[in-house]
Amino acid sequence: MSIERLQAFYGFTRMPFGRDLAPGMLHRHPGHAEAVARITWCTSEHTLGVITGEVGAGKTVAVRAALSALDPARHTLIYLGNPTIGARGIHHAIVTALGGVPRVHMATLIPQTADALAAEHAERGRTPVLVIDEAHLLDHDQLEGIRMLTNHDMDSTSPFACLLVGQPTLRRRIKLGMFAALDQRIALRYTLPPMNATDTAGYLRHHLTLAGRSDPLFSDDATTLIHQTSRGLPRAVNNLAVQSLIAAFAADKAIVDESSTRAAVTEVTTE
C-alpha cells in the first residue's frame, strides 16, 4: 500500500495527523489553549513554571505554540531536549547559547551562567527563555542548579523565564522535602489534561480539514472508539486515526467505520 494511493483515494491534499504542522495550524482544544496562555504568562513574568502531562498529551506541542508567538527581537530561546547531560551540561548549554565560552570548573561556570542570563536581559534587552523538556529525568544536582539560577539578585527580579516540561512524576519529585526551596519558587503549575470526547471529535475534524476534507470521514462509532482507546491523548489519536484510514483504504471503504477502527486498535495495541 502506498501513502500516495491512500491520499488520492480519500482526496487528501496532504496526509492528515502528521507532526509537521506549523504552530498556527495546531488544534487548540481547551487544555492546549490553557497551557499556551499559562506558558505565555510565565515568559512575560520571568518566572519558573512546571508543565506536566502524560506521554503524548501534547506538552511539547503547547510549548512550541506558545514560544512561536514570542517576539524573537525581545526573547532568546534556549531549548534543552535532553536533560541527561548532567548539571554541568545544562550550564554549559546556556552559556554557549548566549554566545559565551563555558568555563571549565563548576565553581566558576555557575556564576558565569547567571551573569550571561542577566547580561542578555540587561545589556541586549532580550529575555532568555529556558525550556527543559523531559524534565522528569533531571537529577538532584540539576534541579538544585536550576534553583540557584533562579536565586538571582537576592530575589528582586529574575532576568529570565524557565519552563520545566515533563511527565507527572516531575511534580511529585519537586514536592519531596529536599526540593522545598525550588518548590517555593514555582509560580506556575499546569497539568495538561487529555481531550474529552468532544475535543477528540473536533481534533479529528480539524486535521481532516487541513488535509482537504471538510465532510465527515470518520463515523461517529469510529470516533468514539478512537477516543476511548486513546484516552484523549493527541499522539495516540494520531496513531489510531492513521491506522484506521489504512484499514478502511485496504477494505475499499469510502468512510472510516467502526470495524476499520477496531482493526486499527488491534494493530496498534499488539505492536
C-alpha positions in Angstrom: 0.0 0.0 0.0 1.3 3.4 -0.9 0.5 6.6 1.0 0.1 8.4 -2.3 -2.7 6.0 -3.4 -4.4 6.4 0.0 -4.2 10.2 -0.3 -5.7 10.1 -3.8 -8.4 7.6 -2.7 -9.6 10.0 0.0 -8.9 13.2 -1.8 -6.3 14.5 0.7 -4.1 17.4 -0.3 -1.7 16.2 2.4 -1.6 13.2 4.8 -3.6 14.1 7.9 -2.5 13.6 11.5 1.2 14.3 10.8 3.6 16.0 13.3 4.9 18.6 10.8 2.2 21.3 11.4 3.1 24.9 11.7 2.2 26.4 15.1 -0.7 28.3 13.5 -2.2 25.1 12.2 -2.4 23.3 15.6 -5.7 22.3 17.0 -6.4 24.5 20.1 -8.7 22.3 22.3 -9.3 23.9 25.7 -6.5 22.2 27.5 -4.0 23.2 24.8 -5.2 26.8 24.8 -5.0 27.0 28.5 -1.4 25.6 28.5 -0.4 28.1 25.8 -1.9 31.0 27.8 -0.1 30.0 31.0 3.2 29.5 29.3 2.9 32.9 27.7 2.2 34.4 31.1 5.3 32.6 32.6 7.6 34.1 29.9 6.2 37.6 30.3 6.6 37.5 34.1 10.1 36.0 34.1 9.0 33.1 36.4 9.6 29.4 36.9 6.9 27.2 35.5 6.2 23.5 35.6 4.1 22.0 32.8 3.3 18.3 33.2 1.2 15.7 31.4 1.1 12.1 30.3 3.2 10.8 27.4 1.5 12.0 24.2 -0.7 14.6 25.9 0.8 17.4 23.8 3.1 19.2 26.2 5.8 19.9 23.7 3.2 20.9 21.1 1.8 23.5 23.5 5.2 24.8 24.4 6.1 25.2 20.7 2.9 27.0 20.0 3.4 29.5 22.9 7.1 30.1 22.1 6.4 30.6 18.3 4.3 33.7 19.3 7.2 35.4 21.1 9.0 38.3 19.5 12.4 37.0 18.6 13.8 40.5 18.9 12.9 40.5 22.6 13.4 36.9 23.6 16.2 34.4 23.3 15.0 30.8 23.4 17.3 28.1 25.0 15.7 24.7 24.4 17.2 21.6 26.1 15.5 18.4 24.9 17.9 16.0 26.6 18.4 16.7 30.3 20.6 13.7 30.8 23.6 15.9 30.1 24.3 16.5 33.8 24.3 19.7 35.9 27.4 21.0 34.1 25.8 20.2 30.7 22.8 22.5 31.4 25.0 25.4 32.4 27.3 24.7 29.5 24.4 24.8 27.1 23.0 28.0 28.5 26.4 29.9 28.2 27.0 28.5 24.7 23.5 29.5 23.6 24.2 33.1 24.8 27.4 33.3 22.9 29.9 32.6 25.7 32.7 30.2 26.1 31.8 28.0 29.2 34.4 27.9 31.9 35.8 24.5 32.9 35.1 24.3 36.6 31.6 24.3 38.1 32.7 26.9 40.8 33.2 29.5 38.0 30.7 28.1 35.5 27.7 28.6 37.8 28.2 32.4 38.3 29.2 32.7 34.6 25.8 31.2 33.6 23.9 33.6 36.0 25.8 36.5 34.6 25.2 35.5 31.0 21.4 35.3 31.6 21.5 38.7 33.4 23.5 40.3 30.6 21.2 39.1 27.9 18.4 40.8 29.6 20.1 44.0 30.9 22.5 44.7 28.0 20.8 43.2 24.9 17.2 43.8 26.0 16.2 40.2 25.4 14.5 37.9 27.9 16.2 34.4 27.9 13.5 31.7 27.9 15.0 28.4 29.2 12.9 25.4 28.3 13.9 22.0 29.7 11.9 19.1 28.1 11.7 15.6 29.6 12.4 17.4 32.9 11.2 14.4 34.9 14.7 13.0 34.1 16.5 15.8 35.9 18.6 14.6 38.8 19.1 16.2 42.2 22.1 18.3 41.2 20.4 19.6 38.1 17.3 20.7 40.0 19.4 22.3 42.6 21.4 24.1 39.9 18.2 25.5 38.3 17.1 26.7 41.8 20.5 28.5 42.1 20.0 30.2 38.8 16.5 31.5 39.8 18.0 32.9 43.0 19.2 35.9 41.1 19.8 39.4 42.6 18.6 38.5 46.0 15.1 37.6 44.8 14.3 41.1 43.5 13.7 40.3 39.8 14.6 37.4 37.5 16.3 38.2 34.2 14.9 35.0 32.6 11.9 32.7 32.4 12.3 28.9 32.9 9.9 26.1 31.9 10.3 22.6 33.2 8.2 20.3 30.9 7.8 16.6 31.8 5.7 13.7 32.9 3.6 13.7 36.1 6.4 12.3 38.2 8.1 15.7 37.9 5.6 17.4 40.1 5.8 14.6 42.6 9.6 14.7 42.8 9.6 18.5 43.3 7.2 18.1 46.2 9.8 16.0 48.1 11.2 17.8 51.1 14.7 18.1 49.7 13.4 20.3 46.9 11.3 22.6 49.1 13.4 25.7 48.1 12.8 25.0 44.4 9.1 24.2 45.0 8.6 27.6 46.7 10.0 29.4 43.6 7.5 27.8 41.1 5.0 30.5 40.1 3.1 28.4 37.5 2.0 24.7 37.7 -0.2 23.3 35.0 -1.1 19.7 34.1 -2.2 19.3 30.6 -5.4 17.2 30.6 -6.4 14.6 28.0 -9.0 15.7 25.5 -12.7 14.9 26.2 -14.9 13.1 23.6 -16.0 16.4 22.1 -12.4 17.6 21.9 -11.3 14.4 20.2 -14.1 14.7 17.5 -13.0 18.3 16.9 -9.4 17.3 16.7 -10.2 14.7 14.0 -12.3 17.2 12.0 -9.5 19.8 12.3 -6.8 17.5 10.9 -9.0 16.2 8.1 -10.0 19.8 7.1 -6.2 20.7 6.9 -5.9 17.7 4.6 -8.7 18.9 2.3 -11.7 17.0 3.6 -14.4 19.1 5.3 -17.1 16.4 5.2 -17.4 13.7 7.9 -14.9 10.9 7.0 -14.9 9.0 10.4 -18.2 7.6 11.5 -19.5 8.5 15.0 -18.8 5.0 16.2 -15.3 5.1 14.9 -14.6 8.5 16.5 -16.0 7.2 19.9 -13.7 4.1 19.7 -10.7 6.2 18.8 -11.4 8.5 21.8 -11.9 5.6 24.2 -8.8 3.7 23.1 -6.6 6.8 23.0 -7.9 8.1 26.3 -7.9 11.5 24.6 -4.2 11.7 24.2 -3.4 13.5 20.9 -0.4 11.3 20.0 -2.4 8.2 20.4 -5.4 9.7 18.5 -3.0 10.4 15.6 -1.7 6.9 15.5 -5.2 5.3 15.7 -6.6 7.7 13.1 -3.8 6.9 10.6 -4.1 3.1 11.1 -7.9 3.4 10.8 -7.5 5.2 7.5 -5.2 2.5 6.3 -7.6 -0.3 7.3 -10.5 1.5 5.6 -8.5 2.0 2.4 -7.4 -1.6 2.4 -11.1 -2.6 2.6 -12.0 -0.1 -0.1 -14.3 1.8 2.2 -15.2 5.5 1.5 -15.9 6.0 5.2 -13.8 5.0 8.2 -16.3 2.9 10.1 -16.1 1.1 13.5 -14.8 -2.1 12.0 -11.9 -0.3 10.4 -11.0 1.4 13.7 -11.3 -2.0 15.5 -8.7 -3.4 13.1 -6.6 -0.3 13.8 -6.9 -0.8 17.6 -5.8 -4.4 17.2 -2.8 -3.3 15.1 -1.7 -0.5 17.5 -2.2 -2.4 20.8 -0.4 -5.5 19.6 2.7 -3.7 18.3 
